[in-house]
Amino acid sequence: MRTSPRIEREVIESCKAGDEKAFAEIVVHSQKKVFNIAYRMLGNLEEAKDLAQEVFISVFDSIKDLREDVKFDAWLTQITLNHCRNRWKYLKRRQYFNSDSLDDPVETEDGDMPRAVCDPSDNPETLYEKKMIHQLIQGGLQKLKEDQRELLVLRDLQGFSYEEMSELLGLPEGTVKSKLHRARVDLKRVLERAAH
Amino acid sequence: MDCEKIRDRFSSLWEKELTPFEEKMVKEHLASCPECQSEFEQFEKTMRWLHSVGEVEVPDGFLPGVYKKMEDRKRIRMAEKSGKKWLNFPLPLKLPVQAVAMVAIVFLVLYLTKMMPQSPAPLSVGKKSEQALAHKELERGRETLKIPAEASRPKDVEEAKAPLPEEKKIEPTPPQVRVETRRAEAPSPKTEVLALKQIESKEAAKAAASSPEPGKIEKELRAKKKSVVAAKPPQEIVLKISDREKAISQIQELVKQFGGEMLTTKGYGFLASLPKDSFSDFEKELQGVGSGGKTDKGIMREQSTGSLRALHEVKKEAFEGESGEPAKSVTDKEGRIVVRILLIQE
């Protein structure tokens, strides 16, 4: 689990009252999580940055409507996922992902890197190998269906519990588990196909 | 348990969520099935790689970027609000303003269409509308010219329908007063003809529209009256005689006596021209010539009074007329009176 400590209730209440400092605190506290979900979902740093900023603007605009019984983290993740879905559709309509293949260079946090075809059975011990692995995973995620990508990002990259995922996605836990398993198997196939 | 069911439990096995019994069964199958074992190894590596992916650091200037975007949004909203201010007004305020504006536009359009000179439209619709307008104007003109009816309605209608030149010929010796009245009541034939001509040209239509003005119509009527008096046949005096030759010689003498002259002497009808001053005396003397003068006196009187009244009116108008020249010419013309004397043998 890589979830950050929960933000204090007072900060959220201050932000609801229009306190910009409280808002800044919320941004600083949650920006990494929002940005990473966006990046893993979209596969592009610039798009992810822009989307994450949009998410926080939405948070500032609508935090006054946040009910007390709703968890802020779940609410924020929901906003992020909604933004990601909309942006994904928007980019897909503009054929943004058409040229994307596992052989194309993938934009990573360390810059664009050429895709290296490697066997998943190789020992990924070195840093270079790690980067290549990250690149492969990111490329593989982009090849999956959107809902599969969501499940993998939330569970395997962001460490959400099945219960949280069930609430976020509005699905029973059993369905979440079975869907997640199918997404993992599909990712494995994508990576194998890229290796051969 | 078959391979498919074993492979469906890979995620649960990897997350250690299987019951001890299930875990034992799966592990036993993996140990006995190399294909499923290989599949699980690949799956395990994929999961390891996936979990090895670390988080990406947030780019610098993330928060200022959020503030900047918020400012931009605010500015856009303000611009939109100022642009759509009218849309935000309450409906009870907007509706009356819109209604007033609509009415104003309609009036403006009507005003402009009336003010603008209309080009001769080739469309039949345009002509029709012009004709309708001319007819309306005619109707208005008739209404303004209506005089309390002396003659019966059908006669008026007939006269209104009859063309003007024929009208003069049909009634050679009508009592002048009645003619005048009828003329006043029925200016329509002339006006209608005029109006029809005017429809053809736009200027003429304007003239038709202005014709019902009372002053102009009165002038027209006066001019008509003058022309009628000038063109009317000579006055008639009917005399009942017993001896034709004697009567003729007497009449000739009388005419000469009053400074007149005989114009024609054919059969029982004479045309005599007499100075207007001596006409009344001549008339009196002439009554003495006829033996049955009493019986025809009424007719003669009526005719003579009618003609005299007409003459009097002509004179009066000639003197009252605004322009001097046309008045003079009338008096010159009417300085002498032409009389037709009819002799009836008893």
Boltz contact constraints between the chains, C-beta under 6 A:
constraints:
  - contact:
      token1: [A, 27]
      token2: [B, 63]
      max_distance: 6.0
  - contact:
      token1: [A, 31]
      token2: [B, 58]
      max_distance: 6.0
  - contact:
      token1: [A, 31]
      token2: [B, 62]
      max_distance: 6.0
  - contact:
      token1: [A, 32]
      token2: [B, 58]
      max_distance: 6.0
  - contact:
      token1: [A, 35]
      token2: [B, 58]
      max_distance: 6.0
  - contact:
      token1: [A, 36]
      token2: [B, 55]
      max_distance: 6.0
  - contact:
      token1: [A, 36]
      token2: [B, 56]
      max_distance: 6.0
  - contact:
      token1: [A, 39]
      token2: [B, 56]
      max_distance: 6.0
  - contact:
      token1: [A, 49]
      token2: [B, 59]
      max_distance: 6.0
  - contact:
      token1: [A, 53]
      token2: [B, 65]
      max_distance: 6.0
  - contact:
      token1: [A, 53]
      token2: [B, 66]
      max_distance: 6.0
  - contact:
      token1: [A, 53]
      token2: [B, 69]
      max_distance: 6.0
  - contact:
      token1: [A, 56]
      token2: [B, 66]
      max_distance: 6.0
  - contact:
      token1: [A, 57]
      token2: [B, 69]
      max_distance: 6.0
  - contact:
      token1: [A, 57]
      token2: [B, 70]
      max_distance: 6.0
  - contact:
      token1: [A, 109]
      token2: [B, 56]
      max_distance: 6.0
  - contact:
      token1: [A, 120]
      token2: [B, 45]
      max_distance: 6.0
  - contact:
      token1: [A, 133]
      token2: [B, 49]
      max_distance: 6.0
  - contact:
      token1: [A, 134]
      token2: [B, 53]
      max_distance: 6.0
  - contact:
      token1: [A, 137]
      token2: [B, 49]
      max_distance: 6.0
  - contact:
      token1: [A, 137]
      token2: [B, 50]
      max_distance: 6.0
  - contact:
      token1: [A, 137]
      token2: [B, 53]
      max_distance: 6.0
  - contact:
      token1: [A, 156]
      token2: [B, 50]
      max_distance: 6.0
  - contact:
      token1: [A, 156]
      token2: [B, 51]
      max_distance: 6.0
  - contact:
      token1: [A, 181]
      token2: [B, 11]
      max_distance: 6.0
  - contact:
      token1: [A, 184]
      token2: [B, 11]
      max_distance: 6.0
  - contact:
      token1: [A, 187]
      token2: [B, 46]
      max_distance: 6.0
  - contact:
      token1: [A, 188]
      token2: [B, 42]
      max_distance: 6.0
  - contact:
      token1: [A, 188]
      token2: [B, 43]
      max_distance: 6.0
  - contact:
      token1: [A, 188]
      token2: [B, 46]
      max_distance: 6.0
  - contact:
      token1: [A, 191]
      token2: [B, 46]
      max_distance: 6.0
